[in-house]
Amino acid sequence: MSGFDIGRVLERLPHRYPFLLVDRVLECEPGHRLVAAKNVTVNEPFFQGHFPGRPVMPGVLLIEAMAQATCLLALETEESGEDQVYLLAGVDKARFKKPVMPGDVLQLEARLLKRRRGIWLFEAEAKVEEATVAGAEIMCTARPL
């Protein structure tokens, strides 16, 4: 399956500004892999305080952006996911390699590693211009709305 625009992202994710961290999906293979994009702009509210004079996207928001990509992959994979919300259950092996700054286009890739008893495990990676800036294993679970 090819990607989809912000309209479908908004249909699938419950997040809204300023916490929506996916602008579009570039590629999606349900059950396997999803690649999404986030345009990082200087007017993001977190840049006012992180850090004045040297804006850097907080690592916790890089994790959240990758988690939103994993959620989109789970929703595109799960047929009955319409009336469920996916919640973060764990983060392992998180690594931050380079800072993300205004003007960067963050490419988020989520790969489904396994799914068992309602727990989903993903490998996630964030890149800017083909350079890895962050990565983690992300676990989530579905709950009814």
N, CA, C and O atoms as a GROMACS GRO file, in nm:
protein
  580
    1MET      N    1   0.084  -0.118   0.000
    1MET     CA    2   0.000   0.000   0.000
    1MET      C    3   0.088   0.124   0.000
    1MET      O    4   0.190   0.128   0.069
    2SER      N    5   0.050   0.221  -0.075
    2SER     CA    6   0.125   0.346  -0.074
    2SER      C    7   0.088   0.426   0.050
    2SER      O    8   0.014   0.378   0.136
    3GLY      N    9   0.139   0.546   0.058
    3GLY     CA   10   0.116   0.630   0.175
    3GLY      C   11  -0.018   0.700   0.173
    3GLY      O   12  -0.103   0.673   0.088
    4PHE      N   13  -0.036   0.790   0.270
    4PHE     CA   14  -0.158   0.870   0.277
    4PHE      C   15  -0.130   1.004   0.343
    4PHE      O   16  -0.027   1.022   0.409
    5ASP      N   17  -0.223   1.096   0.324
    5ASP     CA   18  -0.202   1.235   0.367
    5ASP      C   19  -0.250   1.260   0.509
    5ASP      O   20  -0.294   1.169   0.580
    6ILE      N   21  -0.240   1.386   0.549
    6ILE     CA   22  -0.275   1.426   0.685
    6ILE      C   23  -0.422   1.397   0.717
    6ILE      O   24  -0.455   1.371   0.832
    7GLY      N   25  -0.509   1.400   0.618
    7GLY     CA   26  -0.650   1.370   0.642
    7GLY      C   27  -0.670   1.232   0.701
    7GLY      O   28  -0.744   1.214   0.798
    8ARG      N   29  -0.603   1.134   0.643
    8ARG     CA   30  -0.614   0.996   0.695
    8ARG      C   31  -0.540   0.982   0.829
    8ARG      O   32  -0.584   0.909   0.917
    9VAL      N   33  -0.428   1.052   0.843
    9VAL     CA   34  -0.356   1.050   0.972
    9VAL      C   35  -0.451   1.098   1.082
    9VAL      O   36  -0.458   1.037   1.188
   10LEU      N   37  -0.523   1.207   1.056
   10LEU     CA   38  -0.617   1.262   1.155
   10LEU      C   39  -0.734   1.168   1.181
   10LEU      O   40  -0.787   1.163   1.292
   11GLU      N   41  -0.775   1.093   1.080
   11GLU     CA   42  -0.881   0.993   1.100
   11GLU      C   43  -0.835   0.880   1.190
   11GLU      O   44  -0.913   0.828   1.269
   12ARG      N   45  -0.708   0.843   1.179
   12ARG     CA   46  -0.656   0.725   1.249
   12ARG      C   47  -0.604   0.756   1.390
   12ARG      O   48  -0.628   0.679   1.484
   13LEU      N   49  -0.534   0.867   1.406
   13LEU     CA   50  -0.474   0.899   1.536
   13LEU      C   51  -0.564   0.992   1.617
   13LEU      O   52  -0.629   1.080   1.560
   14PRO      N   53  -0.569   0.974   1.749
   14PRO     CA   54  -0.647   1.066   1.832
   14PRO      C   55  -0.572   1.195   1.864
   14PRO      O   56  -0.632   1.289   1.916
   15HIS      N   57  -0.444   1.203   1.835
   15HIS     CA   58  -0.362   1.319   1.868
   15HIS      C   59  -0.401   1.440   1.784
   15HIS      O   60  -0.445   1.428   1.670
   16ARG      N   61  -0.385   1.557   1.843
   16ARG     CA   62  -0.410   1.685   1.775
   16ARG      C   63  -0.301   1.784   1.815
   16ARG      O   64  -0.225   1.761   1.909
   17TYR      N   65  -0.295   1.896   1.742
   17TYR     CA   66  -0.198   2.000   1.772
   17TYR      C   67  -0.208   2.038   1.919
   17TYR      O   68  -0.320   2.052   1.970
   18PRO      N   69  -0.099   2.055   1.988
   18PRO     CA   70   0.040   2.053   1.940
   18PRO      C   71   0.108   1.918   1.954
   18PRO      O   72   0.230   1.909   1.943
   19PHE      N   73   0.030   1.812   1.977
   19PHE     CA   74   0.090   1.683   2.004
   19PHE      C   75   0.088   1.587   1.887
   19PHE      O   76   0.141   1.476   1.898
   20LEU      N   77   0.030   1.625   1.776
   20LEU     CA   78   0.034   1.540   1.656
   20LEU      C   79   0.172   1.556   1.593
   20LEU      O   80   0.209   1.667   1.554
   21LEU      N   81   0.247   1.448   1.582
   21LEU     CA   82   0.385   1.454   1.535
   21LEU      C   83   0.409   1.376   1.406
   21LEU      O   84   0.523   1.341   1.375
   22VAL      N   85   0.303   1.350   1.332
   22VAL     CA   86   0.314   1.286   1.199
   22VAL      C   87   0.235   1.372   1.102
   22VAL      O   88   0.117   1.401   1.124
   23ASP      N   89   0.300   1.414   0.994
   23ASP     CA   90   0.234   1.497   0.892
   23ASP      C   91   0.178   1.417   0.776
   23ASP      O   92   0.078   1.456   0.716
   24ARG      N   93   0.242   1.306   0.744
   24ARG     CA   94   0.194   1.222   0.635
   24ARG      C   95   0.262   1.086   0.641
   24ARG      O   96   0.369   1.071   0.701
   25VAL      N   97   0.199   0.988   0.579
   25VAL     CA   98   0.258   0.855   0.568
   25VAL      C   99   0.308   0.840   0.425
   25VAL      O  100   0.232   0.859   0.329
   26LEU      N  101   0.434   0.806   0.411
   26LEU     CA  102   0.497   0.793   0.279
   26LEU      C  103   0.479   0.653   0.221
   26LEU      O  104   0.457   0.637   0.101
   27GLU      N  105   0.490   0.552   0.308
   27GLU     CA  106   0.476   0.412   0.266
   27GLU      C  107   0.409   0.335   0.379
   27GLU      O  108   0.431   0.363   0.496
   28CYS      N  109   0.329   0.238   0.342
   28CYS     CA  110   0.268   0.151   0.443
   28CYS      C  111   0.249   0.011   0.387
   28CYS      O  112   0.186  -0.008   0.284
   29GLU      N  113   0.305  -0.085   0.457
   29GLU     CA  114   0.284  -0.227   0.429
   29GLU      C  115   0.222  -0.285   0.556
   29GLU      O  116   0.295  -0.326   0.646
   30PRO      N  117   0.087  -0.289   0.564
   30PRO     CA  118   0.023  -0.338   0.686
   30PRO      C  119   0.081  -0.473   0.730
   30PRO      O  120   0.101  -0.564   0.650
   31GLY      N  121   0.106  -0.483   0.860
   31GLY     CA  122   0.163  -0.605   0.917
   31GLY      C  123   0.314  -0.611   0.909
   31GLY      O  124   0.375  -0.704   0.962
   32HIS      N  125   0.376  -0.512   0.843
   32HIS     CA  126   0.522  -0.518   0.825
   32HIS      C  127   0.591  -0.386   0.860
   32HIS      O  128   0.672  -0.380   0.952
   33ARG      N  129   0.558  -0.280   0.784
   33ARG     CA  130   0.640  -0.159   0.790
   33ARG      C  131   0.560  -0.036   0.752
   33ARG      O  132   0.467  -0.043   0.672
   34LEU      N  133   0.598   0.079   0.813
   34LEU     CA  134   0.538   0.207   0.779
   34LEU      C  135   0.646   0.313   0.784
   34LEU      O  136   0.732   0.311   0.873
   35VAL      N  137   0.644   0.405   0.688
   35VAL     CA  138   0.736   0.518   0.686
   35VAL      C  139   0.651   0.645   0.683
   35VAL      O  140   0.564   0.661   0.597
   36ALA      N  141   0.679   0.735   0.777
   36ALA     CA  142   0.603   0.860   0.788
   36ALA      C  143   0.699   0.978   0.792
   36ALA      O  144   0.820   0.962   0.807
   37ALA      N  145   0.643   1.099   0.776
   37ALA     CA  146   0.724   1.220   0.778
   37ALA      C  147   0.666   1.322   0.874
   37ALA      O  148   0.544   1.334   0.890
   38LYS      N  149   0.756   1.397   0.938
   38LYS     CA  150   0.721   1.509   1.025
   38LYS      C  151   0.809   1.626   0.984
   38LYS      O  152   0.932   1.617   0.991
   39ASN      N  153   0.746   1.735   0.941
   39ASN     CA  154   0.820   1.857   0.909
   39ASN      C  155   0.842   1.934   1.038
   39ASN      O  156   0.747   1.978   1.102
   40VAL      N  157   0.967   1.950   1.076
   40VAL     CA  158   1.001   2.018   1.201
   40VAL      C  159   1.017   2.166   1.171
   40VAL      O  160   1.106   2.206   1.095
   41THR      N  161   0.930   2.248   1.230
   41THR     CA  162   0.932   2.391   1.202
   41THR      C  163   0.969   2.471   1.327
   41THR      O  164   0.948   2.425   1.440
   42VAL      N  165   1.023   2.589   1.306
   42VAL     CA  166   1.069   2.673   1.417
   42VAL      C  167   0.954   2.719   1.506
   42VAL      O  168   0.977   2.756   1.621
   43ASN      N  169   0.832   2.718   1.456
   43ASN     CA  170   0.719   2.763   1.537
   43ASN      C  171   0.659   2.653   1.625
   43ASN      O  172   0.553   2.674   1.683
   44GLU      N  173   0.724   2.538   1.636
   44GLU     CA  174   0.679   2.434   1.728
   44GLU      C  175   0.688   2.492   1.870
   44GLU      O  176   0.788   2.555   1.904
   45PRO      N  177   0.584   2.471   1.953
   45PRO     CA  178   0.583   2.536   2.085
   45PRO      C  179   0.698   2.495   2.177
   45PRO      O  180   0.739   2.575   2.261
   46PHE      N  181   0.752   2.375   2.163
   46PHE     CA  182   0.859   2.331   2.252
   46PHE      C  183   0.990   2.402   2.226
   46PHE      O  184   1.076   2.407   2.315
   47PHE      N  185   1.008   2.460   2.106
   47PHE     CA  186   1.135   2.527   2.076
   47PHE      C  187   1.154   2.656   2.156
   47PHE      O  188   1.268   2.703   2.168
   48GLN      N  189   1.048   2.714   2.210
   48GLN     CA  190   1.062   2.836   2.290
   48GLN      C  191   1.150   2.813   2.411
   48GLN      O  192   1.224   2.903   2.452
   49GLY      N  193   1.143   2.696   2.469
   49GLY     CA  194   1.221   2.670   2.589
   49GLY      C  195   1.324   2.560   2.576
   49GLY      O  196   1.392   2.529   2.674
   50HIS      N  197   1.338   2.500   2.459
   50HIS     CA  198   1.429   2.385   2.441
   50HIS      C  199   1.510   2.402   2.315
   50HIS      O  200   1.475   2.336   2.218
   51PHE      N  201   1.604   2.474   2.305
   51PHE     CA  202   1.668   2.563   2.401
   51PHE      C  203   1.674   2.702   2.338
   51PHE      O  204   1.699   2.712   2.218
   52PRO      N  205   1.651   2.809   2.414
   52PRO     CA  206   1.658   2.945   2.356
   52PRO      C  207   1.795   2.969   2.291
   52PRO      O  208   1.899   2.948   2.353
   53GLY      N  209   1.793   3.012   2.166
   53GLY     CA  210   1.917   3.038   2.094
   53GLY      C  211   1.974   2.916   2.023
   53GLY      O  212   2.055   2.932   1.932
   54ARG      N  213   1.934   2.797   2.061
   54ARG     CA  214   1.977   2.672   1.995
   54ARG      C  215   1.864   2.571   2.005
   54ARG      O  216   1.869   2.478   2.086
   55PRO      N  217   1.762   2.589   1.921
   55PRO     CA  218   1.645   2.500   1.930
   55PRO      C  219   1.678   2.356   1.890
   55PRO      O  220   1.735   2.330   1.784
   56VAL      N  221   1.642   2.262   1.978
   56VAL     CA  222   1.663   2.119   1.957
   56VAL      C  223   1.533   2.047   1.994
   56VAL      O  224   1.477   2.074   2.100
   57MET      N  225   1.486   1.959   1.909
   57MET     CA  226   1.366   1.881   1.939
   57MET      C  227   1.396   1.786   2.056
   57MET      O  228   1.493   1.711   2.051
   58PRO      N  229   1.312   1.790   2.161
   58PRO     CA  230   1.336   1.703   2.276
   58PRO      C  231   1.332   1.555   2.241
   58PRO      O  232   1.251   1.512   2.159
   59GLY      N  233   1.420   1.479   2.303
   59GLY     CA  234   1.426   1.334   2.278
   59GLY      C  235   1.295   1.265   2.308
   59GLY      O  236   1.256   1.172   2.236
   60VAL      N  237   1.226   1.308   2.412
   60VAL     CA  238   1.099   1.245   2.447
   60VAL      C  239   0.997   1.264   2.334
   60VAL      O  240   0.912   1.178   2.313
   61LEU      N  241   1.006   1.375   2.261
   61LEU     CA  242   0.915   1.396   2.148
   61LEU      C  243   0.957   1.315   2.025
   61LEU      O  244   0.873   1.280   1.943
   62LEU      N  245   1.086   1.285   2.013
   62LEU     CA  246   1.129   1.193   1.908
   62LEU      C  247   1.072   1.054   1.936
   62LEU      O  248   1.027   0.985   1.844
   63ILE      N  249   1.074   1.012   2.062
   63ILE     CA  250   1.013   0.884   2.100
   63ILE      C  251   0.863   0.887   2.069
   63ILE      O  252   0.809   0.792   2.013
   64GLU      N  253   0.796   0.997   2.105
   64GLU     CA  254   0.653   1.009   2.079
   64GLU      C  255   0.622   1.004   1.929
   64GLU      O  256   0.526   0.940   1.888
   65ALA      N  257   0.704   1.070   1.847
   65ALA     CA  258   0.682   1.068   1.702
   65ALA      C  259   0.696   0.926   1.649
   65ALA      O  260   0.616   0.882   1.566
   66MET      N  261   0.798   0.853   1.696
   66MET     CA  262   0.815   0.714   1.654
   66MET      C  263   0.698   0.629   1.704
   66MET      O  264   0.651   0.541   1.632
   67ALA      N  265   0.649   0.655   1.826
   67ALA     CA  266   0.535   0.581   1.880
   67ALA      C  267   0.409   0.606   1.797
   67ALA      O  268   0.330   0.514   1.775
   68GLN      N  269   0.390   0.730   1.751
   68GLN     CA  270   0.274   0.759   1.667
   68GLN      C  271   0.283   0.683   1.535
   68GLN      O  272   0.181   0.638   1.482
   69ALA      N  273   0.404   0.670   1.481
   69ALA     CA  274   0.421   0.591   1.358
   69ALA      C  275   0.388   0.444   1.384
   69ALA      O  276   0.326   0.380   1.299
   70THR      N  277   0.429   0.389   1.500
   70THR     CA  278   0.396   0.250   1.531
   70THR      C  279   0.245   0.233   1.548
   70THR      O  280   0.189   0.132   1.507
   71CYS      N  281   0.181   0.332   1.607
   71CYS     CA  282   0.036   0.328   1.624
   71CYS      C  283  -0.035   0.326   1.489
   71CYS      O  284  -0.130   0.250   1.470
   72LEU      N  285   0.012   0.407   1.396
   72LEU     CA  286  -0.048   0.407   1.262
   72LEU      C  287  -0.030   0.271   1.195
   72LEU      O  288  -0.122   0.221   1.130
   73LEU      N  289   0.088   0.210   1.211
   73LEU     CA  290   0.109   0.078   1.153
   73LEU      C  291   0.015  -0.024   1.217
   73LEU      O  292  -0.042  -0.108   1.147
   74ALA      N  293  -0.001  -0.019   1.349
   74ALA     CA  294  -0.093  -0.112   1.417
   74ALA      C  295  -0.236  -0.091   1.367
   74ALA      O  296  -0.306  -0.189   1.340
   75LEU      N  297  -0.278   0.033   1.355
   75LEU     CA  298  -0.415   0.062   1.310
   75LEU      C  299  -0.438   0.017   1.165
   75LEU      O  300  -0.547  -0.030   1.132
   76GLU      N  301  -0.338   0.032   1.081
   76GLU     CA  302  -0.349  -0.013   0.942
   76GLU      C  303  -0.343  -0.165   0.932
   76GLU      O  304  -0.392  -0.222   0.835
   77THR      N  305  -0.284  -0.231   1.031
   77THR     CA  306  -0.271  -0.376   1.033
   77THR      C  307  -0.395  -0.442   1.091
   77THR      O  308  -0.444  -0.542   1.038
   78GLU      N  309  -0.445  -0.387   1.200
   78GLU     CA  310  -0.558  -0.444   1.274
   78GLU      C  311  -0.690  -0.405   1.209
   78GLU      O  312  -0.720  -0.286   1.197
   79GLU      N  313  -0.767  -0.501   1.169
   79GLU     CA  314  -0.894  -0.475   1.102
   79GLU      C  315  -0.997  -0.413   1.194
   79GLU      O  316  -1.077  -0.330   1.150
   80SER      N  317  -0.997  -0.451   1.322
   80SER     CA  318  -1.099  -0.400   1.413
   80SER      C  319  -1.048  -0.284   1.498
   80SER      O  320  -1.101  -0.260   1.607
   81GLY      N  321  -0.946  -0.213   1.452
   81GLY     CA  322  -0.886  -0.108   1.531
   81GLY      C  323  -0.962   0.023   1.537
   81GLY      O  324  -0.916   0.117   1.602
   82GLU      N  325  -1.077   0.032   1.471
   82GLU     CA  326  -1.151   0.158   1.464
   82GLU      C  327  -1.195   0.212   1.599
   82GLU      O  328  -1.192   0.334   1.619
   83ASP      N  329  -1.236   0.127   1.692
   83ASP     CA  330  -1.285   0.175   1.821
   83ASP      C  331  -1.187   0.141   1.933
   83ASP      O  332  -1.227   0.107   2.044
   84GLN      N  333  -1.058   0.152   1.901
   84GLN     CA  334  -0.953   0.126   2.000
   84GLN      C  335  -0.853   0.240   1.998
   84GLN      O  336  -0.839   0.311   1.899
   85VAL      N  337  -0.785   0.256   2.108
   85VAL     CA  338  -0.673   0.349   2.116
   85VAL      C  339  -0.550   0.266   2.152
   85VAL      O  340  -0.558   0.175   2.235
   86TYR      N  341  -0.439   0.298   2.091
   86TYR     CA  342  -0.314   0.228   2.119
   86TYR      C  343  -0.233   0.310   2.218
   86TYR      O  344  -0.206   0.428   2.195
   87LEU      N  345  -0.195   0.246   2.328
   87LEU     CA  346  -0.123   0.313   2.435
   87LEU      C  347   0.019   0.261   2.443
   87LEU      O  348   0.045   0.143   2.422
   88LEU      N  349   0.110   0.350   2.473
   88LEU     CA  350   0.250   0.315   2.491
   88LEU      C  351   0.263   0.224   2.613
   88LEU      O  352   0.216   0.258   2.721
   89ALA      N  353   0.327   0.110   2.595
   89ALA     CA  354   0.345   0.014   2.705
   89ALA      C  355   0.490   0.002   2.748
   89ALA      O  356   0.519  -0.042   2.859
   90GLY      N  357   0.582   0.040   2.660
   90GLY     CA  358   0.724   0.031   2.697
   90GLY      C  359   0.814   0.084   2.588
   90GLY      O  360   0.778   0.085   2.470
   91VAL      N  361   0.931   0.127   2.630
   91VAL     CA  362   1.035   0.173   2.537
   91VAL      C  363   1.166   0.112   2.583
   91VAL      O  364   1.205   0.127   2.698
   92ASP      N  365   1.233   0.044   2.494
   92ASP     CA  366   1.362  -0.018   2.523
   92ASP      C  367   1.463   0.022   2.416
   92ASP      O  368   1.428   0.058   2.304
   93LYS      N  369   1.589   0.014   2.454
   93LYS     CA  370   1.700   0.038   2.361
   93LYS      C  371   1.693   0.172   2.292
   93LYS      O  372   1.733   0.184   2.176
   94ALA      N  373   1.642   0.275   2.360
   94ALA     CA  374   1.634   0.408   2.300
   94ALA      C  375   1.774   0.468   2.290
   94ALA      O  376   1.853   0.464   2.384
   95ARG      N  377   1.802   0.523   2.172
   95ARG     CA  378   1.930   0.586   2.147
   95ARG      C  379   1.907   0.715   2.067
   95ARG      O  380   1.824   0.719   1.977
   96PHE      N  381   1.983   0.819   2.103
   96PHE     CA  382   1.974   0.947   2.034
   96PHE      C  383   2.112   0.978   1.980
   96PHE      O  384   2.209   0.987   2.055
   97LYS      N  385   2.121   0.994   1.847
   97LYS     CA  386   2.251   1.005   1.784
   97LYS      C  387   2.286   1.144   1.734
   97LYS      O  388   2.403   1.182   1.735
   98LYS      N  389   2.185   1.220   1.692
   98LYS     CA  390   2.209   1.356   1.640
   98LYS      C  391   2.091   1.444   1.678
   98LYS      O  392   1.978   1.395   1.689
   99PRO      N  393   2.114   1.574   1.697
   99PRO     CA  394   2.002   1.663   1.729
   99PRO      C  395   1.912   1.687   1.607
   99PRO      O  396   1.958   1.687   1.493
  100VAL      N  397   1.784   1.708   1.635
  100VAL     CA  398   1.686   1.745   1.532
  100VAL      C  399   1.650   1.890   1.555
  100VAL      O  400   1.613   1.930   1.665
  101MET      N  401   1.661   1.971   1.448
  101MET     CA  402   1.643   2.115   1.460
  101MET      C  403   1.540   2.166   1.359
  101MET      O  404   1.503   2.096   1.266
  102PRO      N  405   1.494   2.289   1.380
  102PRO     CA  406   1.398   2.347   1.286
  102PRO      C  407   1.449   2.340   1.142
  102PRO      O  408   1.567   2.364   1.116
  103GLY      N  409   1.360   2.307   1.050
  103GLY     CA  410   1.396   2.293   0.910
  103GLY      C  411   1.419   2.149   0.869
  103GLY      O  412   1.418   2.117   0.750
  104ASP      N  413   1.441   2.062   0.966
  104ASP     CA  414   1.463   1.920   0.936
  104ASP      C  415   1.331   1.854   0.896
  104ASP      O  416   1.224   1.893   0.944
  105VAL      N  417   1.340   1.755   0.811
  105VAL     CA  418   1.227   1.668   0.780
  105VAL      C  419   1.260   1.534   0.844
  105VAL      O  420   1.353   1.464   0.804
  106LEU      N  421   1.182   1.501   0.945
  106LEU     CA  422   1.203   1.378   1.020
  106LEU      C  423   1.133   1.263   0.948
  106LEU      O  424   1.012   1.269   0.924
  107GLN      N  425   1.208   1.161   0.914
  107GLN     CA  426   1.150   1.041   0.853
  107GLN      C  427   1.142   0.934   0.960
  107GLN      O  428   1.244   0.894   1.017
  108LEU      N  429   1.021   0.886   0.985
  108LEU     CA  430   0.994   0.790   1.091
  108LEU      C  431   0.964   0.654   1.029
  108LEU      O  432   0.875   0.643   0.945
  109GLU      N  433   1.037   0.552   1.070
  109GLU     CA  434   1.011   0.418   1.018
  109GLU      C  435   0.976   0.325   1.134
  109GLU      O  436   1.048   0.320   1.234
  110ALA      N  437   0.867   0.253   1.120
  110ALA     CA  438   0.824   0.154   1.219
  110ALA      C  439   0.817   0.018   1.152
  110ALA      O  440   0.761   0.004   1.044
  111ARG      N  441   0.875  -0.082   1.219
  111ARG     CA  442   0.869  -0.218   1.169
  111ARG      C  443   0.810  -0.307   1.278
  111ARG      O  444   0.856  -0.305   1.392
  112LEU      N  445   0.709  -0.384   1.243
  112LEU     CA  446   0.646  -0.475   1.340
  112LEU      C  447   0.736  -0.595   1.361
  112LEU      O  448   0.769  -0.667   1.266
  113LEU      N  449   0.776  -0.618   1.485
  113LEU     CA  450   0.860  -0.733   1.518
  113LEU      C  451   0.774  -0.852   1.560
  113LEU      O  452   0.796  -0.964   1.513
  114LYS      N  453   0.678  -0.828   1.648
  114LYS     CA  454   0.588  -0.936   1.688
  114LYS      C  455   0.464  -0.879   1.756
  114LYS      O  456   0.460  -0.764   1.799
  115ARG      N  457   0.365  -0.965   1.763
  115ARG     CA  458   0.238  -0.928   1.824
  115ARG      C  459   0.187  -1.052   1.898
  115ARG      O  460   0.169  -1.158   1.839
  116ARG      N  461   0.163  -1.034   2.029
  116ARG     CA  462   0.121  -1.149   2.110
  116ARG      C  463   0.034  -1.102   2.225
  116ARG      O  464   0.071  -1.012   2.300
  117ARG      N  465  -0.082  -1.164   2.238
  117ARG     CA  466  -0.175  -1.138   2.348
  117ARG      C  467  -0.203  -0.988   2.368
  117ARG      O  468  -0.201  -0.938   2.480
  118GLY      N  469  -0.227  -0.920   2.261
  118GLY     CA  470  -0.261  -0.779   2.269
  118GLY      C  471  -0.145  -0.684   2.286
  118GLY      O  472  -0.165  -0.563   2.296
  119ILE      N  473  -0.023  -0.736   2.288
  119ILE     CA  474   0.096  -0.652   2.298
  119ILE      C  475   0.168  -0.653   2.163
  119ILE      O  476   0.194  -0.758   2.106
  120TRP      N  477   0.198  -0.534   2.115
  120TRP     CA  478   0.267  -0.516   1.987
  120TRP      C  479   0.409  -0.470   2.016
  120TRP      O  480   0.429  -0.381   2.099
  121LEU      N  481   0.508  -0.528   1.949
  121LEU     CA  482   0.647  -0.486   1.963
  121LEU      C  483   0.698  -0.438   1.827
  121LEU      O  484   0.686  -0.508   1.727
  122PHE      N  485   0.754  -0.318   1.827
  122PHE     CA  486   0.803  -0.256   1.705
  122PHE      C  487   0.948  -0.215   1.721
  122PHE      O  488   0.996  -0.188   1.831
  123GLU      N  489   1.017  -0.210   1.608
  123GLU     CA  490   1.147  -0.146   1.599
  123GLU      C  491   1.120  -0.014   1.528
  123GLU      O  492   1.058  -0.013   1.421
  124ALA      N  493   1.166   0.096   1.585
  124ALA     CA  494   1.140   0.227   1.525
  124ALA      C  495   1.271   0.303   1.508
  124ALA      O  496   1.365   0.288   1.586
  125GLU      N  497   1.273   0.384   1.404
  125GLU     CA  498   1.392   0.462   1.373
  125GLU      C  499   1.349   0.598   1.319
  125GLU      O  500   1.252   0.608   1.244
  126ALA      N  501   1.422   0.700   1.357
  126ALA     CA  502   1.400   0.835   1.305
  126ALA      C  503   1.526   0.878   1.231
  126ALA      O  504   1.637   0.862   1.281
  127LYS      N  505   1.506   0.935   1.112
  127LYS     CA  506   1.618   0.978   1.029
  127LYS      C  507   1.596   1.121   0.980
  127LYS      O  508   1.482   1.166   0.967
  128VAL      N  509   1.705   1.190   0.954
  128VAL     CA  510   1.704   1.319   0.886
  128VAL      C  511   1.806   1.307   0.775
  128VAL      O  512   1.924   1.282   0.800
  129GLU      N  513   1.762   1.326   0.651
  129GLU     CA  514   1.850   1.315   0.534
  129GLU      C  515   1.933   1.186   0.537
  129GLU      O  516   2.054   1.189   0.519
  130GLU      N  517   1.866   1.074   0.560
  130GLU     CA  518   1.926   0.940   0.560
  130GLU      C  519   2.015   0.910   0.680
  130GLU      O  520   2.060   0.797   0.695
  131ALA      N  521   2.041   1.008   0.766
  131ALA     CA  522   2.121   0.984   0.886
  131ALA      C  523   2.028   0.950   1.002
  131ALA      O  524   1.931   1.022   1.027
  132THR      N  525   2.056   0.842   1.071
  132THR     CA  526   1.975   0.803   1.186
  132THR      C  527   1.998   0.903   1.299
  132THR      O  528   2.112   0.930   1.338
  133VAL      N  529   1.888   0.958   1.353
  133VAL     CA  530   1.897   1.052   1.464
  133VAL      C  531   1.850   0.989   1.595
  133VAL      O  532   1.891   1.032   1.703
  134ALA      N  533   1.763   0.887   1.586
  134ALA     CA  534   1.714   0.819   1.706
  134ALA      C  535   1.657   0.683   1.667
  134ALA      O  536   1.620   0.660   1.552
  135GLY      N  537   1.652   0.595   1.765
  135GLY     CA  538   1.592   0.464   1.744
  135GLY      C  539   1.550   0.404   1.876
  135GLY      O  540   1.601   0.443   1.982
  136ALA      N  541   1.457   0.310   1.872
  136ALA     CA  542   1.408   0.245   1.994
  136ALA      C  543   1.324   0.125   1.958
  136ALA      O  544   1.274   0.113   1.846
  137GLU      N  545   1.308   0.034   2.055
  137GLU     CA  546   1.204  -0.068   2.047
  137GLU      C  547   1.086  -0.013   2.125
  137GLU      O  548   1.100   0.030   2.239
  138ILE      N  549   0.970  -0.015   2.063
  138ILE     CA  550   0.850   0.043   2.123
  138ILE      C  551   0.742  -0.065   2.135
  138ILE      O  552   0.712  -0.137   2.040
  139MET      N  553   0.686  -0.072   2.255
  139MET     CA  554   0.579  -0.168   2.282
  139MET      C  555   0.450  -0.090   2.306
  139MET      O  556   0.450   0.012   2.374
  140CYS      N  557   0.340  -0.140   2.248
  140CYS     CA  558   0.211  -0.075   2.273
  140CYS      C  559   0.103  -0.182   2.290
  140CYS      O  560   0.122  -0.299   2.257
  141THR      N  561  -0.009  -0.137   2.341
  141THR     CA  562  -0.124  -0.225   2.359
  141THR      C  563  -0.251  -0.150   2.322
  141THR      O  564  -0.257  -0.028   2.335
  142ALA      N  565  -0.350  -0.223   2.276
  142ALA     CA  566  -0.477  -0.162   2.237
  142ALA      C  567  -0.576  -0.168   2.353
  142ALA      O  568  -0.584  -0.268   2.425
  143ARG      N  569  -0.650  -0.061   2.369
  143ARG     CA  570  -0.758  -0.054   2.468
  143ARG      C  571  -0.882   0.002   2.402
  143ARG      O  572  -0.871   0.085   2.312
  144PRO      N  573  -0.999  -0.042   2.445
  144PRO     CA  574  -1.122   0.014   2.388
  144PRO      C  575  -1.135   0.162   2.421
  144PRO      O  576  -1.090   0.207   2.526
  145LEU      N  577  -1.196   0.236   2.331
  145LEU     CA  578  -1.219   0.380   2.356
  145LEU      C  579  -1.319   0.401   2.465
  145LEU      O  580  -1.350   0.516   2.498
   0.00000   0.00000   0.00000
